Amino acid sequence: MIPLSHAQRRLWFLCRDGDPSGLHNIPVGLRLRGDLDRAALAAAVADVTDRHEALRTLFPDADGRPRQHVLEPGAAPDLTVTVCPAAEHGERARSAAGRPFDVAAEVPLRAHLFTDEADEHQLLLVLHHIAGDGASLDVLVHDLAAAYTARVLGGDPEWPELSVQYPDFALWQQEVLGDAADPGSLHARQLDHWTSALAGLPEEHALPTDRPRPAVASYRGAVVSAEAGADVHAGLAALARERHATPFMAVQAVFAALLTRLGAGTDLPLGCPVDGRDDEALHDLVGLFVDTVVVRADTSGDPAFTEVLDRVRDAVLDAHAHRDLPFDALVERLNPPRSPGRHPLFQIAVASQRDAHDEPVFPGLRVETEAVRTDTAKFDLTLEVDERHDPATGAPAGIGLALEYAADLFDAETAQRLLDRLVRLAAAVVHDPAAPLAALDLLTPAERADLLHGWQGAPAQPHATTVDALFTARAAAHPERTAAVCSGREATYGELDALSARLAARLARLGVRHGDTVAVLMDRSVELIAATLGVLKAGAAYLPLDAAAPLARSAAIVAEAGAAVLITDAGAAPDLGVRHTLRVDDSSDNSGSCDDGEGGTAPDRAGAHPDGLAYVMYTSGSTGTPKGVAVSHREVVALAVDRRWRGGAHERVLFRSPHAFDASTYELWVPLLNGGLVVIAPPGDLDVPALAALMQEQRVTGTFLTATLFNELADRCPERLATLVEVMTGGEAASPAAVRRVREHCPGTTVTNAYGPTETTTFAATFAMAPGAPLPDGQVPIGRPLDGTCLHILDDRLAPVPPGVTGELYIAGAGLAQGYLGRPGLTAERFVACPAGPPGARMYRTGDL
């Protein structure tokens, strides 16, 4: 029994359950023009098959173990002839090239001729990879040309007898490698080397993709191409000479640098094919002599390109010095986590195109070799590098680059953009090879301008006023208009204005002045709105407290914020260390009521300013110590008057969030500062049916729901949201399934994904999915920024990352908080200078990628 070579055995295991995609087919096309002798061509195919045993070998399964079964001469495949117009030859060839083989039952070679019955012909040869490699195609085509020449002349081909056949190589390979159990064998020594060299290898590259990796790869693929000019080629060649490397190593280094810059990490396993035709006797033989090594490119530490080239050179040389170990043996020893959705050990490959051979000579025919693609991709990405040289001088004439990409993961536009960036980066390293990788520019001027200035909302409308002044203006214009409803009680704008003015006077008598903070611990109610407005009218900032928070946490917040007054509606106010407590149901000496029957005049507002503090809202502390986000009147007004709230969707807004949650900023001030109405949910948490009933009963037009609550509503009763004009969700990534379910049951409701941290006054960006608009595939975007707001996605040097690359999100412009109350160090760390804004402009570092 003739065993398979190691590379053959790996392919056999991959193909034993079928190869429906034709993934392992290697096609080559020959465009033939002129008077073709079909009989001579068919005879030539038979001659070549007889000459090379690999072309007439079957690979049957013998008790679970594959073997090579070499057929006797005369087992050549038929020349399949298809008559069709010349314009159809290319498409028909591509279709035939992808048809799978059954390597156990049919010889691993096919020959197709597409002809127009005149003088336009295309010959397609399809070789299964188990019987050959790229270099075998050159042998096959030139042997075919020699045989055709002989047959046209009426004779048999006369070529030198082959000294060995592929089965000889398979036996010799086993002998050379030796027994893996023998510590002194080549197999064992190289296995030990690779085990050490690839220790800790990443399971999967981190390169951003257009789509998540599927559970099972389809192996659908396509190819994009680009060209690096002669100047870049010459520059890379010169760099390679200086660093004792090859131009191909230089391209590998540029590719590794690019992958790092595009987010793939700094430990980059790249698959590289290696040719095993070391013996001269193998040069003219058809067979599978190629194997794969893993080149572990290291780009850590933001090195100069010259350093990356040195590292890649060393890694390539080391890999080639230990290339005898079959790849399948390495995978078996390392035993990486397996997944049918990805290739083991590496998912990105780099290959050098073979040196171009002279076109084969077919008597009486004009011949042109053509690459035929099978629309498949073995790996996520495969970069094919084709160095070209001036035929007269041998000088570098450019580098052809082809990038095969997996359609499961990448769109054609993404792959083309990646390849174009590779050309741009190659030019940059030639210009400045000593520059750190992060300093090399990947952006075109147009991209840079768009990234710095294009991702911003419309100019914000100037409103140099305070929250309470704008509310008072609304109340003066429409004093009888209902401003809030709560459990059957209604309050007009005029009533809220008067209630808040009396509380402001009480606060002034207690010594509250401009710049102070006043703590507010109340259930949702009309009085809560009046109290909040009263604090602002007193010139102070409100400090909303969470009734569900531990007492010690609330006391610490009050102390850090310096609040001397607490407003509460509790029967027994908690002891938070304040000097004064105002209680809505108590008029004791140390307290007062928002509506205690006493007249009152609001404090002098001469000191009020839009940049004065409106509120201090403490974060949950889930990612560290709670910190007080200080937000000015200007930013609250900017949120409230943003143009996205126009159109009637936010005339009746549900107030259901805790006062200490930043969504309450939207729920209160968007309706109240635009003359709308606040529908106040009863105290406590409402279950889903009660919440849905309340929204229907009160004809709520707009609301914000946390992603958790939105998902629950979408699961249990999505149709109950149909009365809303717009429902917003946020706090965490929106569920595409929940969004789709709500849209299906509520076709007239706009579903909006809202994004924004507390540090940017609730919302910074929204993505609205209006009725009839298509829903996004996959993840729901965060959308476009609000008026006056700008989004930046930057690297760790605060430089814009290219489109499609993971970076950190920064937010600038309208809505930006003043910082963290009493924490200048933390403020300076998270609120940083904006590289794209006017002098003094800041942006917030969200930490979101």
C-alpha positions in Angstrom: 0.0 0.0 0.0 1.4 3.4 -1.0 0.9 5.9 1.8 0.0 9.5 1.2 2.4 12.3 1.8 1.8 14.4 4.8 0.3 17.3 2.8 -1.9 14.8 0.9 -3.1 13.2 4.0 -4.3 16.6 5.4 -6.2 17.3 2.2 -7.7 13.9 2.2 -9.1 14.3 5.6 -10.5 17.7 4.6 -12.1 16.3 1.5 -13.2 12.8 2.6 -16.7 14.1 3.4 -16.9 16.0 0.1 -15.7 19.3 -1.1 -18.9 21.0 -2.3 -17.2 24.4 -2.8 -14.4 23.1 -5.0 -12.1 24.9 -2.5 -9.1 22.7 -3.3 -9.3 23.0 -7.0 -6.4 24.6 -8.8 -7.5 25.9 -12.3 -5.5 27.4 -15.1 -6.8 28.7 -18.4 -5.2 29.0 -21.8 -6.7 31.3 -24.3 -6.0 29.7 -27.7 -6.6 31.6 -31.0 -6.2 30.0 -34.3 -6.8 26.6 -36.0 -6.9 24.1 -33.0 -6.5 20.4 -33.6 -8.9 18.9 -31.0 -7.8 15.3 -31.6 -4.2 16.3 -31.0 -5.2 18.2 -27.9 -7.1 15.2 -26.5 -4.2 12.9 -27.2 -1.8 15.4 -25.5 -4.0 15.4 -22.3 -3.7 11.6 -22.3 0.1 11.8 -22.9 0.6 14.1 -19.9 -1.6 12.0 -17.7 0.4 8.9 -18.6 3.7 10.8 -17.9 2.8 11.9 -14.4 1.5 9.2 -12.0 0.0 11.9 -9.7 -2.5 12.7 -12.4 -3.8 9.2 -12.5 -3.9 8.4 -8.8 -7.0 7.7 -6.8 -7.2 8.0 -3.0 -9.5 5.4 -1.7 -10.2 4.7 2.0 -8.8 1.4 3.2 -10.3 0.7 6.7 -10.2 4.4 7.6 -6.7 4.9 6.2 -6.2 6.5 2.8 -3.8 5.2 0.3 -2.5 6.1 -3.2 -3.9 3.9 -5.9 -2.0 4.6 -9.2 -3.9 3.6 -12.3 -2.2 2.1 -15.3 -1.5 4.4 -18.3 -4.5 5.1 -20.3 -6.6 6.5 -17.4 -6.6 10.0 -18.8 -9.7 12.2 -18.3 -11.8 13.0 -21.3 -11.4 16.4 -23.0 -14.9 17.9 -22.5 -15.8 20.1 -25.4 -18.4 22.9 -25.1 -19.4 24.9 -28.1 -20.5 28.4 -27.2 -19.8 32.0 -28.1 -16.4 33.4 -27.2 -18.0 35.9 -24.9 -19.2 33.0 -22.7 -15.9 31.2 -22.4 -14.7 33.0 -19.2 -17.9 32.5 -17.2 -18.3 28.9 -18.3 -14.7 28.3 -17.3 -15.2 29.8 -13.9 -18.3 27.6 -13.3 -16.5 24.4 -14.4 -13.4 25.3 -12.3 -15.5 25.2 -9.1 -17.0 21.7 -9.7 -15.8 19.4 -6.9 -13.8 16.2 -7.3 -14.4 12.8 -5.7 -10.7 12.0 -5.2 -11.5 8.4 -4.2 -13.2 7.6 -7.5 -11.9 10.0 -10.2 -8.5 11.1 -11.4 -7.5 14.5 -10.0 -7.4 16.2 -13.4 -10.1 17.6 -15.7 -9.7 19.2 -19.1 -12.4 21.4 -20.6 -12.4 23.1 -24.0 -14.8 26.0 -24.7 -14.8 26.9 -28.4 -16.8 29.0 -30.8 -16.1 26.5 -33.6 -14.0 29.1 -35.4 -10.7 30.3 -34.0 -11.5 31.4 -30.4 -10.9 28.6 -27.8 -10.4 28.5 -24.0 -8.7 25.4 -22.5 -9.4 24.9 -18.8 -7.3 22.5 -16.8 -8.4 21.8 -13.3 -6.0 20.0 -11.0 -7.1 18.9 -7.5 -4.7 20.1 -4.9 -4.1 16.6 -3.6 -2.3 15.9 -6.8 -0.4 19.1 -7.4 0.4 22.6 -6.4 1.0 26.0 -8.2 4.3 25.0 -9.6 2.7 21.8 -10.9 0.5 23.9 -13.2 3.6 25.2 -15.0 4.9 21.7 -15.5 1.5 20.5 -16.6 1.0 23.3 -19.2 4.5 23.0 -20.7 4.4 19.2 -20.9 0.9 19.6 -22.6 2.4 22.0 -25.1 5.2 19.6 -25.9 2.8 16.7 -26.3 0.4 18.8 -28.5 3.3 19.8 -30.7 4.3 16.2 -31.2 0.8 15.0 -31.9 0.2 17.8 -34.5 3.3 16.6 -36.2 2.1 13.1 -36.2 4.4 11.6 -33.6 4.7 10.7 -30.0 6.1 13.2 -27.5 9.8 12.8 -26.8 10.7 14.0 -23.4 13.3 12.9 -20.9 12.1 10.0 -18.7 11.2 11.1 -15.2 13.7 9.6 -12.6 11.1 9.6 -9.8 7.3 9.7 -9.5 5.2 11.3 -6.7 4.7 8.1 -4.7 8.5 7.9 -4.5 8.5 11.3 -2.8 5.8 10.3 -0.3 7.9 7.3 0.8 11.1 9.3 0.9 9.4 12.0 3.0 8.4 9.5 5.6 12.0 8.1 5.7 13.6 11.5 6.1 11.3 12.7 8.8 11.6 9.6 10.8 9.4 8.5 13.7 7.9 11.2 15.8 8.4 9.0 18.9 12.2 9.0 18.3 13.6 12.1 20.1 16.5 12.2 17.6 14.4 12.2 14.5 13.9 15.3 12.3 10.2 15.0 13.0 10.6 15.2 16.8 13.3 17.9 16.7 11.2 20.2 14.5 8.1 19.5 16.5 9.8 20.6 19.6 11.0 23.8 17.9 7.5 24.7 16.7 5.9 23.9 20.0 8.1 26.5 21.6 8.0 29.0 18.8 4.2 29.1 18.7 3.5 28.9 22.4 0.7 31.4 23.4 -0.3 32.0 19.8 -3.6 33.9 19.5 -6.5 31.6 18.6 -7.9 34.1 16.1 -6.9 37.4 14.7 -8.7 40.5 16.0 -9.0 42.3 12.6 -12.4 44.0 12.4 -14.8 42.4 10.0 -17.9 43.5 8.3 -19.8 40.6 9.8 -19.4 38.2 12.7 -17.6 35.0 12.0 -20.1 32.2 11.1 -20.2 29.0 13.1 -19.3 27.1 9.9 -17.3 28.8 7.1 -18.9 28.7 3.7 -15.5 29.3 2.0 -17.1 31.7 -0.5 -14.6 34.3 -1.6 -13.5 36.8 -4.1 -10.4 38.8 -5.1 -9.5 42.5 -5.3 -6.3 43.8 -6.7 -3.9 46.8 -6.6 -0.5 47.8 -7.8 2.5 49.3 -6.0 4.5 51.4 -8.4 8.0 50.9 -9.6 9.3 53.6 -7.1 7.7 51.8 -4.2 9.0 48.5 -5.4 12.5 49.9 -5.8 12.4 51.5 -2.3 11.2 48.2 -0.6 13.9 46.3 -2.5 16.6 48.8 -1.3 15.3 48.5 2.3 15.4 44.8 2.1 19.0 44.8 0.9 20.0 47.0 3.7 18.4 44.7 6.3 19.6 41.5 4.6 16.1 40.5 3.6 14.1 39.9 0.4 11.6 42.2 -1.2 8.9 39.7 -0.4 9.9 39.8 3.3 9.6 43.6 3.1 6.0 43.3 1.7 5.2 40.8 4.5 6.5 43.3 7.0 4.4 46.1 5.5 1.4 43.8 5.6 2.0 42.9 9.3 2.3 46.6 10.1 -0.9 47.4 8.3 -2.8 44.6 10.1 -1.6 46.0 13.4 -2.7 49.5 12.5 -6.1 48.1 11.4 -6.7 46.5 14.8 -5.5 42.9 14.3 -3.1 43.1 17.3 0.7 42.9 17.5 1.1 39.1 17.6 0.3 38.1 14.0 0.5 34.5 12.9 0.7 34.5 9.1 0.5 31.4 7.0 3.1 31.2 4.3 3.4 28.4 1.7 6.8 26.8 1.3 7.9 24.8 -1.7 9.4 21.4 -1.0 11.1 20.8 -4.4 14.5 20.9 -2.9 15.8 18.0 -5.1 16.4 18.7 -8.7 14.6 15.5 -9.7 11.4 17.0 -8.4 11.5 20.2 -10.5 9.8 18.6 -13.6 7.3 16.6 -11.6 3.5 17.1 -11.1 2.7 16.6 -7.4 1.9 18.2 -4.1 5.2 19.5 -2.8 4.1 22.7 -1.1 3.3 22.9 2.6 2.6 25.7 5.0 4.6 27.3 7.8 3.5 29.9 10.4 5.4 33.1 10.4 4.8 34.8 13.7 5.2 38.6 13.0 5.8 40.7 16.1 4.9 44.4 15.9 4.7 45.1 19.6 6.1 48.3 21.1 5.3 50.6 18.2 8.6 49.9 16.5 10.1 51.6 13.5 9.4 49.8 10.2 13.0 48.8 9.9 12.7 46.9 13.2 9.5 45.2 12.0 11.4 44.1 8.9 14.2 42.7 11.0 11.7 40.8 13.1 9.8 39.4 10.1 13.1 38.5 8.3 14.2 36.5 11.4 10.8 34.8 11.7 10.7 33.9 8.0 14.2 32.5 8.1 13.5 30.5 11.3 10.3 29.1 9.8 12.0 28.0 6.6 14.8 26.4 8.6 12.1 24.2 10.2 9.8 23.7 7.3 10.1 20.0 7.0 7.5 19.3 9.7 4.2 18.8 8.0 1.6 21.4 9.0 -1.0 18.7 10.0 1.5 17.3 12.5 2.0 20.7 14.0 -1.7 21.2 14.4 -2.1 17.8 15.9 0.6 18.5 18.5 -0.5 22.1 19.4 -4.1 21.0 19.4 -5.5 24.6 19.2 -9.2 25.1 19.9 -11.0 23.9 16.8 -13.8 25.7 15.0 -15.4 24.9 11.6 -15.6 28.7 11.2 -11.9 29.3 11.1 -8.6 27.9 10.0 -6.3 26.6 12.9 -3.2 28.5 13.9 -3.7 31.3 11.4 -6.4 32.8 9.3 -4.4 35.2 7.2 -1.9 34.1 4.6 0.8 35.7 2.4 2.1 34.1 -0.8 4.6 35.0 -3.4 3.6 34.4 -7.0 5.8 32.1 -8.9 8.3 33.6 -11.4 6.6 34.1 -14.7 7.4 31.4 -17.3 7.5 32.0 -21.0 4.1 31.3 -22.6 3.8 27.7 -23.8 4.1 27.1 -27.5 1.2 25.4 -29.3 2.0 25.3 -33.1 -0.3 27.4 -35.2 -2.0 29.0 -32.1 -1.6 32.3 -30.3 -1.5 31.4 -26.6 -2.3 33.5 -23.5 -2.3 32.1 -20.0 -5.2 33.3 -17.9 -5.8 33.0 -14.1 -9.2 31.4 -13.4 -10.8 32.1 -10.0 -13.1 29.7 -8.3 -14.9 32.3 -6.1 -13.6 30.6 -3.0 -11.3 31.5 -0.1 -9.4 29.1 2.1 -8.5 31.7 4.6 -10.0 35.0 5.9 -7.4 36.9 3.8 -4.7 35.8 1.5 -2.3 38.3 0.1 -0.6 37.3 -3.2 2.5 39.2 -4.1 3.7 39.4 -7.7 7.1 41.2 -8.2 7.6 42.5 -11.7 10.9 43.4 -13.3 11.9 45.3 -16.4 12.7 42.5 -18.9 15.6 44.5 -20.4 17.3 45.8 -17.2 15.9 43.6 -14.4 15.0 46.8 -12.5 11.9 46.7 -10.2 8.9 47.5 -12.3 6.1 47.3 -9.6 4.4 44.9 -7.4 1.1 43.3 -8.3 -1.1 42.7 -5.2 -4.1 40.5 -5.1 -6.1 40.0 -1.9 -8.4 37.0 -1.7 -11.0 37.5 1.0 -13.7 35.4 2.7 -17.1 36.7 1.8 -18.4 35.5 5.1 -16.5 38.2 6.8 -15.6 41.0 4.4 -17.3 43.1 1.7 -15.5 43.8 -1.5 -15.2 47.5 -0.6 -13.5 46.7 2.7 -11.1 44.3 1.1 -10.2 46.9 -1.6 -9.8 49.6 1.0 -7.4 47.3 3.0 -5.3 46.7 -0.1 -5.2 50.4 -1.1 -4.0 51.1 2.4 -1.3 48.5 2.0 0.0 50.4 -1.0 -0.2 53.7 0.8 1.6 52.3 3.8 4.3 50.8 1.6 4.9 54.2 0.1 5.0 55.7 3.6 7.7 53.3 5.0 9.8 53.8 1.9 9.7 57.6 2.6 10.4 57.3 6.3 11.4 53.7 7.4 12.6 54.9 10.8 9.2 56.3 11.8 7.2 54.4 14.5 4.3 52.4 13.0 1.7 54.5 14.7 3.1 57.7 13.1 2.7 56.4 9.6 -0.4 57.9 7.9 -3.0 55.6 6.4 -5.5 58.2 5.5 -6.1 60.1 2.4 -6.6 63.9 2.8 -10.3 63.5 2.1 -10.7 60.7 4.7 -8.9 62.8 7.3 -11.1 65.8 6.6 -14.2 63.7 6.8 -13.1 61.9 10.0 -12.3 65.2 11.8 -15.1 67.3 10.6 -17.7 65.1 8.9 -19.0 63.2 11.8 -20.7 66.1 13.5 -24.3 67.2 13.9 -25.8 70.3 12.4 -24.7 73.6 14.0 -26.4 74.0 17.3 -28.9 76.8 17.7 -27.6 79.6 20.0 -29.7 79.8 23.2 -27.8 81.9 25.7 -30.2 81.2 28.5 -30.7 79.0 31.6 -33.0 76.1 32.1 -35.3 77.9 34.5 -35.4 81.1 32.4 -36.4 79.2 29.4 -39.1 77.3 31.4 -40.4 80.6 32.8 -40.6 82.0 29.3 -42.7 79.0 28.2 -44.9 79.5 31.3 -45.4 83.1 30.6 -46.4 82.4 27.0 -48.9 79.5 27.9 -49.6 79.6 31.6 -52.8 77.5 31.3 -51.2 74.8 29.3 -50.9 71.5 31.1 -47.2 70.8 32.0 -47.4 67.6 33.9 -49.9 64.9 34.9 -49.5 62.3 37.7 -52.1 59.8 38.8 -55.0 62.0 37.8 -53.5 65.2 39.0 -52.6 67.9 36.5 -50.4 70.9 36.9 -50.2 73.8 34.4 -47.1 75.7 33.4 -48.3 78.6 35.5 -48.8 76.4 38.6 -45.3 74.8 38.2 -43.8 78.2 37.8 -45.4 79.6 40.9 -44.6 76.5 43.0 -41.0 76.5 42.0 -40.7 80.3 42.7 -41.9 79.8 46.2 -39.4 77.0 46.9 -36.6 79.2 45.4 -37.5 81.9 47.9 -37.4 79.5 50.7 -34.0 78.2 49.6 -32.7 81.8 49.4 -33.8 82.4 53.0 -31.9 79.3 54.0 -28.8 80.9 52.5 -28.6 79.0 49.1 -26.7 81.1 46.6 -25.3 80.9 43.1 -23.0 77.9 42.7 -24.4 75.9 45.6 -25.8 72.4 45.3 -29.1 71.3 46.7 -29.8 67.6 47.2 -33.2 66.3 46.1 -34.5 63.0 47.3 -38.1 62.6 46.2 -40.4 60.2 44.4 -41.6 61.0 40.9 -44.3 63.6 41.3 -45.4 67.1 40.3 -43.7 68.4 43.5 -40.4 66.8 42.3 -40.5 68.8 39.1 -41.3 72.0 41.1 -38.5 71.3 43.5 -36.0 70.8 40.7 -37.1 74.0 39.0 -37.0 75.8 42.4 -33.3 74.8 43.0 -32.4 76.2 39.6 -34.4 79.4 40.2 -32.4 79.8 43.4 -29.2 79.8 41.3 -28.1 76.5 42.7 -27.5 73.1 41.0 -29.7 70.2 41.9 -28.1 66.9 43.1 -30.6 64.1 42.5 -30.3 61.2 44.9 -31.4 57.6 44.4 -33.9 56.4 47.0 -32.7 52.8 46.4 -29.1 53.6 47.1 -27.5 52.7 50.5 -27.7 55.5 53.0 -23.9 55.7 53.3 -23.5 56.2 49.6 -26.0 59.0 49.5 -24.4 60.6 52.5 -20.9 60.4 50.8 -22.4 62.0 47.7 -24.0 64.8 49.6 -20.7 65.5 51.5 -18.6 65.5 48.4 -21.0 67.8 46.5 -21.1 70.1 49.5 -24.9 70.2 49.6 -26.1 72.0 52.8 -29.8 71.6 52.0 -31.9 68.5 51.3 -35.3 68.6 49.7 -37.4 65.5 50.4 -41.0 64.2 50.4 -40.3 61.5 52.9 -42.2 61.3 56.2 -38.9 60.9 58.0 -36.0 62.4 56.1 -32.8 60.3 56.2 -29.9 61.8 58.1 -27.5 62.8 55.3 -25.5 65.3 57.2 -27.1 68.4 55.8 -27.8 71.6 57.7 -31.4 72.1 56.4 -34.1 69.8 55.2 -37.1 71.0 53.2 -40.0 68.6 53.3 -43.1 68.9 51.2 -45.3 67.5 54.0 -43.7 69.2 57.0 -43.3 72.8 58.0 -41.3 72.5 61.2 -38.7 75.1 62.1 -35.9 73.2 60.3 -37.9 72.5 57.3 -40.4 74.0 54.9 -42.9 73.0 52.2 -42.8 73.7 48.5 -46.4 74.9 49.0 -46.6 76.1 52.6 -49.0 78.9 51.8 -46.4 81.7 52.3 -45.8 84.0 49.5 -42.3 84.2 48.1 -40.3 86.0 45.5 -37.6 84.2 43.6 -34.1 85.2 44.3 -32.3 87.8 42.3 -31.2 86.0 39.0 -28.7 88.7 38.0 -25.9 86.2 38.6 -27.4 83.5 36.4 -25.4 82.4 33.5 -25.8 79.7 30.8 -22.4 78.3 31.9 -23.5 78.0 35.5 -24.0 74.6 37.0 -27.5 73.1 36.5 -27.1 69.7 38.1 -24.5 67.2 39.5 -25.4 63.6 38.7 -23.4 60.8 40.2 -22.6 57.8 38.1 -23.5 54.3 39.4 -20.0 53.4 40.3 -20.2 50.1 38.5 -16.9 50.8 36.9 -15.2 52.4 40.0 -16.0 55.0 42.6 -19.1 57.1 41.9 -18.2 60.4 40.5 -20.3 63.6 40.2 -20.8 64.7 36.6 -21.2 68.5 36.5 -23.5 69.8 33.7 -24.2 73.4 32.9 -27.5 75.1 31.9 -26.1 75.6 28.4 -25.7 71.9 27.8 -29.2 71.0 29.2 -30.7 73.7 27.0 -28.7 72.4 24.0 -30.2 68.9 24.5 -33.7 70.2 24.9 -33.8 72.4 21.9 -32.1 70.0 19.5 -34.0 69.8 16.3 -34.4 66.0 16.4 -37.2 66.5 19.0 -39.4 68.4 16.6 -42.3 66.8 14.7 -44.6 65.9 17.5 -43.0 62.7 18.8 -42.0 64.3 22.1 -45.0 66.4 23.0 -46.1 63.9 25.7 -43.1 62.3 27.2 -43.1 59.6 29.9 -41.1 60.4 33.0 -40.3 56.9 34.5 -36.6 57.0 35.2 -35.2 57.6 38.6 -34.4 61.3 39.1 -30.8 60.3 39.7 -30.6 58.5 36.3 -29.5 60.7 33.4 -32.5 59.7 31.2 -34.5 62.0 33.5 -32.8 64.9 31.8 -34.5 64.1 28.6 -37.8 63.1 30.2 -38.1 66.4 32.0 -36.5 69.1 30.0 -37.2 68.1 26.4 -41.0 68.4 26.9 -41.0 71.2 29.5 -38.6 73.5 27.6 -40.5 73.0 24.4 -44.0 73.5 25.7 -44.9 69.8 25.9 -46.3 67.6 28.7 -44.6 65.3 31.2 -46.5 62.1 32.0 -45.2 61.2 35.4 -45.2 57.4 36.2 -46.3 56.6 39.7 -43.6 56.0 42.3 -41.8 52.7 42.2 -41.1 50.3 39.4 -44.0 49.5 37.0 -44.3 46.0 35.6 -44.5 45.7 31.9 -48.4 45.5 31.6 -48.8 48.5 33.9 -46.3 50.5 32.0 -47.8 49.7 28.7 -51.3 50.5 30.0 -50.1 53.9 31.4 -48.5 54.9 28.0 -51.8 54.0 26.2 -54.0 55.7 28.7 -52.0 58.9 28.8 -51.4 59.0 25.0 -47.7 59.1 25.5 -46.0 60.0 22.2 -42.3 59.5 23.1 -40.4 57.6 25.7 -37.0 56.2 26.5 -36.6 52.6 27.7 -33.5 50.9 28.9 -32.4 48.1 26.6 -33.4 45.6 29.2 -37.0 47.0 29.5 -37.3 47.5 25.8 -36.3 43.9 25.2 -38.8 42.6 27.7 -41.6 44.7 26.1 -40.5 43.4 22.7 -40.7 39.8 24.0 -44.0 40.0 25.9 -46.2 42.6 24.3 -44.6 44.6 21.4 -47.9 45.6 20.1 -48.5 47.8 23.2 -45.9 50.2 21.8 -47.9 50.9 18.7 -49.5 54.1 20.2 -46.1 55.7 20.5 -44.7 58.0 17.8 -41.1 57.2 18.9 -39.6 54.8 21.3 -36.0 55.2 22.2 -33.8 52.5 23.7 -30.2 52.7 25.1 -28.0 52.1 28.0 -26.4 49.2 26.3 -26.3 47.8 22.8 -29.7 47.5 21.2 -30.9 44.0 20.4 -31.5 43.7 16.6 -34.1 41.0 17.3 -36.0 43.2 19.7 -35.9 46.1 17.3 -37.2 43.9 14.5 -40.0 42.5 16.6 -41.2 45.9 17.7 -41.1 47.2 14.1 -43.1 44.2 12.9 -45.8 44.8 15.5 -45.7 48.6 15.4 -45.1 49.6 11.8 -46.0 53.2 12.5 -43.6 53.7 15.4 -40.1 55.0 15.0 -37.6 52.9 16.9 -34.4 54.8 17.9 -31.2 53.6 19.3 -29.9 56.4 21.6 -26.3 56.6 22.7 -24.7 58.8 25.3 -22.9 58.7 28.6 -23.9 60.8 31.6 -20.8 63.0 30.8 -22.5 64.2 27.6 -25.9 65.2 29.0 -27.8 62.0 28.3 -27.7 61.7 24.5 -24.9 62.3 22.1 -26.1 60.3 19.0 -29.2 58.7 17.8 -30.1 56.2 15.1 -33.7 56.4 14.2 -35.5 53.6 12.3 -38.5 55.4 10.9 -41.6 53.6 9.6 -40.9 52.0 6.3 -37.1 52.5 6.6 -35.0 49.3 6.2 -33.5 47.9 9.4 -29.7 47.4 9.6 -28.2 44.1 9.2 -26.5 42.9 12.4 -25.6 45.4 15.1 -27.7 48.5 15.4 -25.5 51.6 14.9 -25.4 54.4 17.4 -26.2 56.8 14.6 -25.4 60.4 14.0 -24.6 63.1 16.6 -27.0 65.6 17.9 -26.8 69.3 16.9 -23.4 70.8 17.8 -22.0 67.5 18.8 -19.1 65.8 17.1 -17.9 62.2 17.3 -14.3 61.1 16.9 -12.9 57.6 16.7 -9.2 57.9 17.7 -6.2 55.7 18.4 -4.0 56.0 21.5 -2.2 58.9 19.9 -5.5 60.8 19.5 -5.2 60.4 15.7 -8.2 59.3 13.6 -8.4 55.7 12.8 -9.3 54.7 9.3 -12.9 53.8 8.5 -13.7 50.2 9.6 -10.9 50.2 12.2 -11.6 49.8 15.9 -10.7 52.9 17.9 -12.0 54.7 21.0 -15.0 56.9 20.8 -14.6 60.6 21.8 -17.4 63.1 22.0 -16.9 66.8 21.6 -19.1 69.9 21.2 -22.5 70.5 22.6 -23.6 68.5 25.7 -20.2 68.1 27.1 -20.2 68.2 30.9 -17.9 70.6 32.8 -16.1 67.6 34.3 -16.2 65.7 37.6 -17.1 67.7 40.6 -14.1 68.2 42.9 -11.9 65.8 40.9 -9.6 67.8 38.7 -7.2 64.9 38.1 -9.9 62.6 36.8 -11.5 65.4 34.8 -8.2 66.1 33.1 -7.8 62.4 32.3 -11.3 61.9 30.7 -11.9 65.4 29.3 -9.0 66.1 27.0 -8.0 68.6 24.4 -9.8 68.2 21.1 -7.4 68.0 18.1 -10.1 69.1 15.6 -11.8 71.9 17.5 -11.0 75.6 18.1 -8.4 76.5 20.8 -9.6 75.4 24.2 -12.1 72.8 22.8 -12.4 69.6 24.8 -13.7 66.1 24.2 -14.8 63.3 26.4 -13.0 60.0 26.3 -15.8 57.5 26.5 -13.8 54.3 26.9 -16.2 52.7 24.3 -14.5 50.9 21.4 
